[in-house]
Amino acid sequence: MKKVAFKTLGCRLNQYETDAIASQFQDNDFQLVPFDKEADVYVINSCTVTHQSDHKSRNFINQANRKNPNSILVVTGCMANNAKNELESREEINYVVENDRKSSVFSLVEAHYKGEILHPSKLNTDLFSYGSTEKGFHTRSMVKIQDGCDNFCTFCIIPSVRGRAVSRPIQDILDNVRDVISNGAKEVVLTGVNIGRYEFENYKFDDIVEQILELEGDFRLRISSIEPDGFGDKFLGLLNHPKMTPHLHLCLQSGSDPVLLQMRRMYTIKRFKEIVDRVRSVRSDFNITTDVIIGFPGESDQDFDATCNIIKELQFGHVHAFKYSIRKGTRAERMTEQVDEKIKTKRSELLRGISDQVKKQYRTEFIGKEQIVLVEKTNGKIAKGYGEHYIPVEFSGEELKKNHFYKVKIKSMTAEDEPVLTGEQMI
Amino acid sequence: MRSHKVIEIRNLTPSTYIIRMEKNDFTFKTGQYITLGFSGSIDRREYSIYSSENDEHLEVLIKEVENGLVSKKLKRCKPGDKLDIDGPFGHFSLQNDEINKKKFLFIATGTGISPIHSFIATHPEMDYRLLHGVRKEEEAYERDSYENGNYILCTSREKTGDFHGRVTEYLKQNPVSSDTVCYLCGNCHMIYEAYDILEKQGVQLGPIHTEVYF
């Protein structure tokens, strides 16, 4: 049996796409092995959102080549679009597959073993032709509803590497969700690059959410990352549906209006706060997580302080902060007031301290309360998984099973940087 | 990416010009922008569309940037040259249900007037006022396109405009009624300041009604 190993960098959409490709390999008698083990095929699903992502992708290419220089090494994902020439010139990489052809990675490898050398440019370019993810890496079943982005934020390379916004036909999405539920999925996660801008015929994002929530079955729905400008009152009205999980990853990027304008974000801090207030009026403990860019060109100490203050004020459940890095071809590349790297590092440390503290405060509130946990790992007596708020929970119980929901009484919280709620199964 | 033939260059000031191109089958929503560059070149820049949705040609208004790469090259292009267009992009658009019902205030600085020109050229029947902030009168790009009395030129460096000072100063002195629909396009500082002033005057600004020019 041939062995295949995957490494995924970056966003949830990449995770979904890796899951789908991995399932296809498993369905065709490949054994999935960890990336640090020797494999016949290595697939690196890369990211290029920052310099650091490029650096990591290059390291994993080297690592795969060191483990087995005779393996088939496939690099796909956003770096494959953004640095195609560089990657194609590296002899150790067999195939560089751009995003729009990613769903055909298995066909490429299969053809390779049959002695047919396919050029990736000949592969199918359907953005939504991924199969099921039931055998992938995650208990949660991700469903892709959209790809690409038309927002053209000044810092962002994604529209260049993922292309223009494209929405998947609504019927395909509903069929996909029904399919994963009938295969046992208990949690469906909607993914895409900018899912709030979903638009197919007359259907918008809130229509697709409403229709999924109306489907029968024992499952819950999670919205992944969403932009604050892409949804309206109807969506907010759906947040108290029993199948909807109380968690949104709402991208802030900066707490300063002048910086948001320079980023070409389409909301103000006031509007962002209004959205958070509306969401928390549905459920006061709603988990709102976010992304923040540190050191965007022109970010002053005052702008940075505004970001720190809004993190404290809005009590984000988690802040994914990263230092701004120039992406070639973006508008911000040509901005003159680039922030010194040392200042960015100092601000990063400060912000991390604040967000860790806020995260702990937020999670502490769950002690003494109940969570419905979907188990991802268990030995039968101890289980790990995520509650409905998307907070990690570890609990004890009897005859615990993977991919089952359990009601858990939260007793305490671990003291790590990424605190885990701990508790006991409620009978 | 589509290739469009240049029809003419219209110089408005020593540094500002309009490129008129063949429209071919290109369609857009007024207020949107395109990226533009010479065919085959990787250097591209974003420009809001200046012409109307209904015009038979496509126009962009460009300010030559000192030490700029693309705006300088584009200024030298000639009729018959081919330019590559990508787009249209952006969400800076009028709401269809408001166009004939509401009164509008458009505030622009410099070449930020480009999408506003497109709005008005596409919907000339709109009830609007346009505040245009520039340094000198010569930057009142094609002011004859706007109906008399609807265009208010604010000049900050000379007293030749309808108002001497910045658009934000004009706004403070001439409050806007709260039922006005406002669209802001231009430099970041103007938008930030004007947004604040309008909000204090009771205007509800939709988050998509701003477009930053750099």
Interface residues (C-beta under 8 A of the other chain):
Chain A: D150 N151 F152 T154 D229 D257 P258 L261 Q262 R264 M266 Y267 T268 R271 G329 R331 R334 M335
Chain B: I42 E46 F89 G90 H91 C188 H189 I191 Y192 Y195 P207 I208 T210 V212 F214
